[in-house]
Amino acid sequence: MKTSYDPLYLFIGGEWISAEGRDTAAVVNPATGREIGRVPLATAGDLDHALEVTRLSFEQWRQTVPDKRAKILKRAADLILERAPQIAAQMTLEEGKPLGESLDEVTRAAEYFEWFAESARRIDGRVVPANRPGVLQLVKRQAIGPVAAFTPWNFPAITPARKLSAALAAGCSVILKPGEESPSTALALARALDDAGLPKGVLQVVFGVPDQVSSHLIASPIIRKVTFTGSVPIGRLLSARAAEGVKPITLELGGHGPVLVFEDADIEKAAVEGVANRFRGTGQVCISSTRFLIQRGAYQAFVDHFVAATQALRIGDGLHPDTQVGPLANPRQLAKMEELVADAVEKGARVLAGGEALSGEGYFFQPTVLADVPMNARVMHEEPFGPIAVLMPFDELADGLQEANRLPYGLSAYAFTSNARTAIDVADGLEAGMIGINQYRIVATELPFGGMKESGHGSEGGIEGIEHYLTHKFISQV
């Protein structure tokens, strides 16, 4: 398996543009803290060029017959799967997650291109019966226009894939701005699309100073649609910028996922699988379970299972086959974990497992379990985007729901119970866009992915995923 890091480029107008003559940013292997590459940062001229070729290619691409669009996307999916081991190795080098998780992510990214390849063939309209004779009334759905898509570093394959596959299937041209900390994965997707026959200029991939790139692209009248995955504060900022141009925006933002575990549940299953869910991706997962609310009669049993499973996790370089938890992505995340734990302990919380950064190279932080955390601790309000889990008891269903819904986030939530009535009541009462009952696996290509409240609006994936890239046109003809 190749473990060297590939050169990085901008991709504009079908051309791979090197860093020559441009500022660059370091790409660091978070397992070692050492630089492995330099990513070129787009100039204002690069962004203007990207906008112009995106504008010019849109008309051609939207008029490309759906069957041809579908075949290109399907071929790209096949190429991604063929190249999955190499793409996954690059992802682990730049982002840090265990190689098995990287390989699974690349596979699921390919599935999105397969799914939306078929969706391209199903963009239909309707005939509306008229109240007047001799009148033909049609509702047509067509591509909304050029798209600016912004994705983060933590899922560098699947997050761009969700956006690109749906937008391209709809007939939109796209400028993608991935995270600079994990750039090679998005470029691998672009290369697969290019090799699959995507017309030149339909997709651009640019990197740069995030605030400068987003303000430049969103302000352009060429861009008709914005989509963003990332933090709540940046989502607010981009939403305001999009509103200035009256542009629709899809936002998939942060969360603080509650888990309600009732006394009648399979406690060991809820705990052991909860550990796997919480610490997957080193906890840098927006839909991860973070607050475990356990009915008091089952609390101690859950704590025992959860702590034991946490302490058994193997931490290390994601390229090592035995690693279950890799490093945090960057020093900022490491410092944030130290701050959250120190704040909680200072205010009275108990550390049941972990709680410290590992000495030596890389950005490693122990999988951490906190109990007796007071409500004024930061971790009870801020998304712990890292390997921290909070355990707390509750008494009645209403108490659990009140705590689960207390925060302004509403991305994911989970519940474990053997009572069908409880399951129905909890699912109805939880304020979240995605809910898992007796399981933590809530993501699939055929399902909508998105939240409510301050966790964003709009869904990606499933039949809902393509709708945001389409506009409705009504035609009345005599």
Protein Blocks (a to p, Z undefined) as FASTA:
>chain_A
ZZbdcdddddeehiacdfehpacdddddfknopafbdcddddfklmmmmmmmmmmmmmmm
mmpcfklmmmmmmmmmmmmmmmmmmmmmmmmmmnopafklmmmmmmmmmmmmmmmmmmmm
mcccdddddfbehiacddddddfbjcdddddfklmmlmmmmmmmmmmmnopacdddddfk
lmmlmmmmmmmmmmnopaehkaccddddfklmmmmmmmpmkbmbdcddddfklmmmmmmm
mmmnopacdddddddddddddfkbcfklmmmmmmmmmmgghlpafkbcfbdcddfklmmm
mmmmmmmmmmmpccddfklmkbmbdcdfbfklmmmmmmmmmmmmmnopacfbgjiacede
djdddddddehiafkbmklmpccebjdddddddfbfmlmmmmmmmpmbdfbccdddfbfk
lmmmmmmmpccfbdcehiabfbdfkbccddehjnogcdeejjklmmmmpccdddddZZ
